Amino acid sequence: MNHPVTVGRLFERLREPLQLEQLGGTYGHDRVVANSDISSPGLALAGFVGRFVSERPQVLGETEMTYLASLGAEERRRHLELFLSFPIPCVFVTKGLEPVEPLLELVVTANVPIFRSSLKTNEFYRRAKPVVEELFAPSTTLHGSLADVYGIGLLFTGKSGIGKSECVLDLVERGHRLVADDTVIARRRGHELLIGRGHEMQRHYMEIRGVGLIDVPAIFGIRSVRQQKRIEVVVQLMEWEEGASVERTGLDESMTSILGVELPSVTVYLNPGKNITVVAEVIAMNHLLRYSGVNAAELFNQRLIGHMQKAADVRRYLAEDDE
């Protein structure tokens, strides 16, 4: 389960890209931000709060400030008090504008933190949106190794000691790239995109049993790693067992769900002599072919059905020939 997003956490992530400063002192950082959308208050500043979504961080740009400045002092206070009576997590002021009176006094009293950005309002929204979406994106920690193979993110899973790290290490030696080893932090973006990366403390280190920890970019160069990658195929490594049900044609594609995202899953049984690295490369290339509309299993199946149909037609013709 994701930890709640607080105003303090939001401020830390947005402070540099949005050039933020807090006005009126440091307070209210423990307030919870329950909504990933950032919006302007609109008609709520004019006293109409029937459709006001107060759980969102509110942005006051030049339009809002100009409107508030046009009001009389008593009316302005009344509208601001109504606006701040709702559970607003925080307020942002754009374009480096000075808050109108008595906004600063009222937000401090209501314990609603107010931050100021020097950016124009449109640029503020453009920079804030991807950061806030990432903060609110569902995430989970997976036990496995993630590699970029021909541009396809392969997530290798399996029990400890089965050879996930060794397989990825061999792929790196063949020119592919490591994303994360042993611990993969997966984060969902939108409905169908799953991004994987390594833990900050462990990123791009690998544990090779019998050798210990190795620094992959130090050994293979900086081009042997990448910071994050979309997870596209799950490769499950399993020990070979007699009588195991093994997919032979690829017609019945297996799927697995991670954070509600359905991903193709390939089970690879390990036995002596199997070149798992080449198999992994083929899995990536086959996925690329399927993505481009070429499904080898389906094409072969259609060819086989066509051949059987043609043979049946010949037999039918011969059976009907009475000469």
N, C-alpha and C positions, 0 to 999 in steps of 0.2 A: 504494500500500500504506500502511495506517495505521501510524504510529509506535507502538512498544510503550508501554503505559501503565505508568508507574513509580509507586512509592509517593509520591514527591515531587509528581508531577503530580496524583495522586489527592488528596493532602493539600491542595494549592493550590485545587483546585476545590471540595472539601468543607469547607474550614476555616470559611468564613463561614456557609453555610447550616446547618452542624452544630455551630457554636460549638466548634471543636476546638482543643486544645492538646496539644503533644507532651510526654510525660513522660520523664524520664531523659536529657534532652539531645537534640541534633539528630543523627540517624544513620539509616542504612538507607534513605535516600530513593532510592537507585539500584536498589532491589529491584524486580523486574518483577511486576506484577499480571497473571496469565495468565487469570483468570476474572472475568467481570463480575458474578457473584453474590456477595452478602455474606451470611454465615450465622453461626449460633452453633455452637460446637464440639459441643454435645450430649454424648453418651456418651464422646467422646474425653477429656473431663476426668475421667471415671471409670475410664479405662484401656482402654476398648474402642475400638480404632482400626480395626477391620476395614472399616468403611464411611465412614471419615473422609475428606472431600474437603478436603485441606489447601491446595490452590492458591487458595482463596478467602480474602479478608480475614475475620477472625473477630471476632465481637462478644461481649463479656462484659457481660451485664446483671446486674440484682440477683439473679436466680435462680442464675446461675453463681457470682457472688461469694459468695452465702450458702452454696452447696454447698461451695466451696473453704474457706471459713472454718470449716465444720463438721468438716473433716478434721484429723487430727493433723498436726503440723509435718513429720514425716518422710514420711508418706503424701502430703501435699500437694505437697511438693517432688518426689517421685517421679512423681506424675501430671503436674505441670507440666513437668518435664524431658522426659517422653515426648511431651506435647503440642507442645512447642517443638522437638522433634527433627525434625519435619516441615517442609517448605519453605513455611511460612506467610509471606505477603507482609507482613502487618501485623496489629495487634490494636487493636480499639476498646473502650473502657470507657464505658458510658453512665451517665446519671443523676448525673454528677459524683462517682462512687464512688472511694474510695481503693483502689488495688490491694492485694490481700492479700500478705503475705510468703510466699515470696520472689519474687513475680512480677516486680517491677521489676528485681531483680538478674538474673534468668534471661533476660528479654527483651533486656537490654543485652548480656549475654554471647553470646546467640544472634544478635545484630544484627537482631532483629525489632523494628521501631519500634512503639511503643504510644502511642495517642492517646486523649484523654479528652474526652467530650462531656457537656454539662450536660443534654441532652435525655433524655426518657424513651425507652425502647428502641423502642416502637412508632413514636413520632414520628421517631426516628433513622432507622429503616428507610424510613418514608414519604418523608422528604426526600432520603435517599441514593439511592434507586432510580432516579429519573429522571436524576440527574446522572451516575451510573455507566453507565447505559444509553447516554447520549449520548457518553460518553468512548469506549465500546467499539463504537459504531455504525460500520459501514463507511462510508467517505466517499471522494469523488473531486472533482476540480476540472474544471469544464466551461467551454468557451469559448462564451459566449452571453449573452443578456440575459433576465432573469426579471421578469415583471410580473404583478400581480394585476388581472385583468380580470373584472369582475362576480363576484368571489369565486373565480375559477378561475385557478390558477397556470399561465401560458403561458410556456414556455421557448423563446425564439427562438434558432435556430442558423443557421449559414451561414458562408460564407467571409468573411474580413476585408473591410470596406468595402462589403458588400452592402446595408447599411441597417438592421441590427438596432437600433442605438441610436436612430436617427432614428424608427423605427417606435414604439419604446417611449416616446420623448419625446412623440410625437404622442398616444399613449394617455394619458400623464400630463396633457397639456394638456386632454384630453377628460374628465378626472376620475378616471382609473384610477390605480393606484399602482405605483411602481417598487420592486423588491426588490433587484436587483443588475444591474449593467451590466458587460459584457465578461468578468468572471470570476465564476462562480457555484460556490459550494462546496455540493455536494449530499451529504446524509447520510441513510442509510437507517435508518428506525426500524421495528422489527418486520420483517414480510415484504413488506408492500405499500405502505408509506408512505415517500415520498421528500421530504425537506425541503431547500429551497434558501435560501441566504443569501449576502450579499456578503462580501468580504474586509474585515477590520477597518480596514485603512488606506485602502481604496478605496470603502467603503460609501457609496452614495447620491451619488457623483460620477459624472458621465457625460462621455465624450469625444465631442464632436460635431466631425466633420472639417470644417476650415475655421473653426471657432469656438474650439475648445480645450476645456478642462475647465470644467464648470458644476456648481454646487451646487444640486441639484434641490430640496431642502426650503427652501433660502433663497429660491429664485425662486418656487416654486409653493406653498409652505406645508408645514407638518409633516404634514398629512393626505395629501400626495402620495406618501409613502413608507411602507414597513413593513419590519420587521427581518428577517422570514423568511416563507416561504410554501411550502405543499405544491406540488410540481411535478406537474401533472395531465395536461397536453397538451404535446407537443413540436411546435413550428411551425418547419419547415425552409424557409428562404428560399433560392430558387435563381433564377439568371438564366434567362430564357426561351430555349429552343432549339427550332428547327424540328424537328418529328417527336418531341418529348418526349411520353412516355406520361403523360397527365394523368387523374386520377380524375374521372369525370363524375357518378357517381350516389352515391357514398359507401357502396355495398354492401360493397365490399372494403376493410375498415378496416385500415390499416397500423399496425404496432406497432414500438416500439423498446425496447430493454432498457438500463436504467441501474442499475448495482449489483444486477442480478438482478430489478429491478422492471420489469414490462411496462407501458409507457405508450402511449396512442394517439398516432400521429404523422401530421401533416398537412403535405404539401409544397405550398408556395405559390410559383408561378412569377411572377417580376416582369417586367412590361413597361410601357411608357409608358401612363399614364392609369389604372392600377389603383390603387384606394384600399385600400392594404394595412391601414390602421388599421381601417376598417369591416370588412374581411375578418376581422381578428383578433377583433373584437367578436363577429362572427357565429360564429366558431369556438368562442368561450367560451360563448355562449348555446346553441349546438347541443349542446355537451358537457353543459350543464346539463339540456337536454331529454332527452338520452339517459340521463343519470343518473336522471331521474325516470320513465324507461320509455317515452319518446316518441322513436322512431327514424323520422325523416321518410323516409329511403331505404327502409326496410323497409315502411312504410305505403304508400308510392307503389308499390313493387313488388307488394305484395299487391293493391292496387287494380287495377293493370295486369293481373295474372294473373286476377283475378276478371272483369274486362271481357273478356279474351280467352276465358275459359271460357264466359261468357254468349254471346258471338258464335258460338263453336263449337257450342253447344247449339241456337242458332237455325238455323244451317246444317244441322245434323243433322235437325232437325224438318222443315225444308223439303224436304230430300232424301228423307225417308221419306213425304212427303205425296203419295199417288198419285191423289188426286181430281182 
